[in-house]
Amino acid sequence: MNYNNKPFNDVIAHQQHIEGSPKTGRGRLPLFIRIIGYFLFGSFLLMMVVGVIALFLFN
């Protein structure tokens, strides 16, 4: 798929060039923020799994 950054009308062109509106296409978060997100969601998932296992073992 080709993501073309050419605006389709004058309003979008004004927003992109004058007001600083982001161009079309998909952006990504910086690596450091992605690593923090992976760590937080991974640790949450790990705590849920350990909690379910502990529930069955100690109940």
PyMOL commands that set and color helices and strands:
alter all, ss='L'
color gray80, all
select helices_A, chain A and resi 10-19+31-57
alter helices_A, ss='H'
color red, helices_A
deselect
rebuild
show_as cartoon
